[in-house]
């Protein structure tokens, strides 16, 4: 099955691909109507796997489970460190209260949420209060946390 069969069309919103345990994993945003879980509300995160970066299979999904995620979660950014996938994602649908969260997995599919989530919520007059589209990059023995924010 190719990725278009998984997603039902040739489009993947906010895709992020990592190599992990001999395969490729793609994390991507799933609109509410695309969530496979009928109980899920709001945006979710899909997980697809591939051995060759061409043929993809849907292998999992992360759906809202906590109060801070209740309206949705999306825009995943993944980082592999020490046999663990760290996933950074945003809450969705909370307007100025959208924040960045963190979860980790030892198999790339089943994630444990960080007990201190959300890990970042901007404060102060320099922003609108909303943090989105987080990425964490490891470069030269340092971690860099990058995110989008706006001020109207």
VENVEN-V26258 format. One record per backbone hydrogen bond with DSSP energy under -0.5 kcal/mol. CO is the residue of the C=O (numbers start at 1). NH is the residue of the N-H. E is the energy in kcal/mol with one decimal. If there is no record, write none. Layout:
co:CO nh:NH e:E
co:CO nh:NH e:E
This chain:
co:2 nh:5 e:-1.4
co:2 nh:6 e:-1.2
co:3 nh:7 e:-2.8
co:4 nh:8 e:-1.5
co:9 nh:11 e:-2.1
co:12 nh:15 e:-0.7
co:13 nh:29 e:-2.8
co:16 nh:27 e:-2.7
co:18 nh:20 e:-0.5
co:18 nh:25 e:-2.8
co:20 nh:23 e:-1.3
co:23 nh:20 e:-3.3
co:24 nh:50 e:-2.1
co:25 nh:18 e:-2.4
co:26 nh:48 e:-2.5
co:27 nh:16 e:-1.9
co:28 nh:46 e:-3.2
co:29 nh:13 e:-0.6
co:30 nh:44 e:-2.1
co:31 nh:34 e:-2.1
co:31 nh:35 e:-0.8
co:32 nh:35 e:-0.9
co:36 nh:38 e:-0.7
co:37 nh:40 e:-1.5
co:43 nh:73 e:-1.4
co:44 nh:30 e:-3.1
co:45 nh:62 e:-3.4
co:46 nh:28 e:-1.9
co:47 nh:59 e:-2.9
co:47 nh:60 e:-1.6
co:48 nh:26 e:-3.0
co:49 nh:57 e:-2.1
co:50 nh:24 e:-3.3
co:54 nh:3 e:-0.5
co:54 nh:56 e:-0.7
co:57 nh:49 e:-2.9
co:60 nh:47 e:-2.5
co:61 nh:63 e:-0.5
co:62 nh:45 e:-2.6
co:66 nh:69 e:-0.8
co:67 nh:70 e:-1.2
co:69 nh:72 e:-2.3
co:71 nh:43 e:-0.7
co:72 nh:92 e:-2.2
co:74 nh:90 e:-2.6
co:77 nh:88 e:-3.1
co:79 nh:81 e:-0.6
co:79 nh:86 e:-3.3
co:81 nh:84 e:-0.8
co:84 nh:81 e:-2.5
co:84 nh:86 e:-0.6
co:85 nh:87 e:-0.6
co:85 nh:105 e:-2.0
co:86 nh:79 e:-2.2
co:86 nh:88 e:-0.5
co:87 nh:103 e:-2.1
co:88 nh:77 e:-2.5
co:89 nh:101 e:-3.5
co:90 nh:74 e:-2.2
co:94 nh:97 e:-2.0
co:95 nh:98 e:-2.1
co:98 nh:131 e:-2.0
co:99 nh:91 e:-2.4
co:100 nh:119 e:-1.5
co:100 nh:120 e:-1.6
co:101 nh:89 e:-1.9
co:102 nh:114 e:-2.7
co:103 nh:87 e:-3.3
co:104 nh:112 e:-2.9
co:105 nh:85 e:-2.8
co:109 nh:111 e:-0.6
co:111 nh:113 e:-0.5
co:112 nh:104 e:-2.2
co:114 nh:117 e:-2.0
co:120 nh:100 e:-2.6
co:124 nh:127 e:-0.9
co:132 nh:148 e:-3.2
co:135 nh:146 e:-3.3
co:137 nh:139 e:-0.6
co:137 nh:144 e:-2.9
co:139 nh:142 e:-0.9
co:142 nh:139 e:-2.9
co:144 nh:137 e:-2.5
co:144 nh:146 e:-0.6
co:146 nh:135 e:-2.7
co:148 nh:132 e:-2.4
co:150 nh:128 e:-1.9
